[in-house]
Amino acid sequence: MAEYALNSLDHHVKEVAQKKRIFENVFQSISRMILGDNSRIEKVKVNGKTTYNFRVFREGPKHIIGMYDELNSFVSFVKDAAETGSSSEMAFVLIGEPGNGKTFFIDYLCSLYRDFLSLPQNRRYTFAFEDMDKIGSYGMIKRIESQTYEDPMKLAMNLFESEEGSRKYLGSMGFKESEIDTLYKNYTPLGACSHYILNDVRNHCAGDVEEMKKHFRIVPVPMSETLGTVTGKYPAKDKITSSSVDLLGEESIQRLLHLSDTNNPYKFDLRRGALARVAGGGIHFSDEIFKNKRDLVQIYLGIIQNRVIEIDGYKWPIDTLIVATSNNAEFNNFLAEREEAPIIDRCRLCYVSHNTDYILQKELTEYAIGGRNKTTFSKATLHIDPNFNYASSVAVTLTRLPRSDKLTPVETMKLAAGEVAGEKSIKTLREIIDDLQTEADITKRFGQKGLGQRNLGRAVQLVLESSETNEGNCMFARDIFRALKTVVLDYIQDPNDRSKYLEDLKIAQALYKEKIKVEIFDAYMDEPKAIEKNVMNYVNMIVGIDAETLATDMMWKYPDPQTGELAAIKIDEKYIENVEERMGLRTKEQRESFRTIIRKLYGQKIATEKNYNFMDNLELVKAVTDVRLNSDIGSAGSLIGALANRTDEDNQKLYNRLMDTMINKLHYCKTCSEKTLEYYTTQEDET
């Protein structure tokens, strides 16, 4: 006994009693992993609605982006199951279009859970029966581990033939009566083979518990992604090769050669199936669950409802969170077979939308581009246009936003990202979303259709493989639109969807063209944030124009909210009027209405965001850019003409200066700066 003292049942039970080890079910573990630290739970506003952000899902170099509603649904599901609610007898199923992050979410959850269990205080243990060859009916089999990785505390609760005897044993190990009651809330009988073997050990030891304990050895549950223990995945297979054996296991001929009693349930090798390996407090991931043939779906129904592996009347209770995915098409086909409805009642369905926040999409686009340094076919370093991410993110995000009479596509995009959209309110977007959520056809709901992450990945691949990219050693931003158009034509089958996406790409190109204008003006002014300063000048002018402290020379002094220092600005009414005229504000009432909105926003934003710069107001930015190009340069056409016709020495000097600024200050390379300037001089994609 001394040799296995640290691995004895007594030692483990005492460790649990002293809170050095844990005994909890899978739902309690995952709930504690997510909700254990209140400081890592925060409230956020998404599409005008308050929701929660769980920081545990936002860590690591490649973490979950967005998915706020889906994460809230999952956390609520697990919390309810941990509190023995109806969720404990259900599976959590993510349904949505391909490429919207369903599988990534579950893979990340599994990785997070393995890391959580690797901490010493969270480690899971199981038990093995030693010296079985001495009993006589097990042949040369010396050691038998619990096939479903049962917790040693369940062995302790079943150690005596009566519950009273097991309770007394737990009390002798240091548990209080109330703590024993809590333990028994997670009580399940031992699995068929563990119970059978325990009885054999009891008979062999003539009921002497101390002698029985010598046959028990406590071991940690292995945590291996490749072995499928603790977290395991079962991908849907074709209807010929798939079998219930893949999930449940089968009779083992090798074991039958050793076992003299053919009634021994240990003749079944449960580890052959995917479920037993995650039965000791693990996560079972069924990928594309509704693609499985009907008999496997029926097996899942029994497993989900009863949390028991059953073979030939023998039962093995399991402690497993069952999560699954399905795409919309397979799910709809499954629903059409009405006789399969019972399993739907046992699933918590969560419809996963695409990411609709173009700012968050920038992080997802980084995933699609890849973290490693890019090279051309000739191994030369490949530069990425500083506008490439923006162009890609805006393009795919617009395809995911439904059309509405209340908002333009750009207004919807800005509001969904929490930005300003002129006079349009976030309440308008909320109304649109709420209306769409009542659609019976899931694909018509907000964010449920569009180009997914896989489509974006394909477009990036097309850019990488193009001769222009490899010859110029640069991923030029404008090329992503051509690549996305190819993806739409090749992969989108529905003609209505295809038509909408192509229109969305045109809008995205117009937005990219506007961004180019800002970049060119910044380059012309030899200052990375020249337009931003001019936008803020307009804002400060309309705030100060009605100020009581305004001097007769139109100089207004004000405390700069960003630095706290006193700043001064000369109010130029002509400049203000030119900007507003560019926005189509021609009457006094229209101008005053717009100024009131900006002043109100100024008061709200500056109080909470000192660095807020109004650059998310696209109409204002465009108007300021056009006005400054006209007033500072003479006319937009003159700059375009100077860049297009460089036979003049001054024009060449201007071109060279712009190139120098773009390369050395704005992170362009020679190729994308030349192509950007060339694109700027054309009339293409003008709004």
NORDA-V223716 format. One record per helix or strand of 2 or more residues. SS is the DSSP state (H for helix, E for strand). FROM is the first residue (numbers start at 1). TO is the last residue. If there is no record, write none. Layout:
ss = <SS SS>
from = <FROM FROM>
to = <TO TO>
//
This chain:
ss = <H H H H E E H H H E H H E H E H H H H H E E H E H H E H H E H H E E E H H E H E H H H H H H E H H H E E H H H H H H>
from = <2 9 26 38 41 49 55 68 86 91 102 120 125 132 144 152 163 177 192 209 216 231 245 250 253 265 268 270 276 280 289 294 308 314 319 328 338 347 358 383 388 409 426 442 453 467 474 479 495 530 555 566 573 588 618 636 649 670>
to = <7 17 35 40 46 54 58 82 89 96 117 122 129 134 145 157 172 186 204 213 220 235 248 251 256 267 269 272 278 287 291 306 311 317 327 336 345 351 369 384 399 416 436 444 465 472 475 491 524 544 559 570 582 608 633 644 664 680>
//
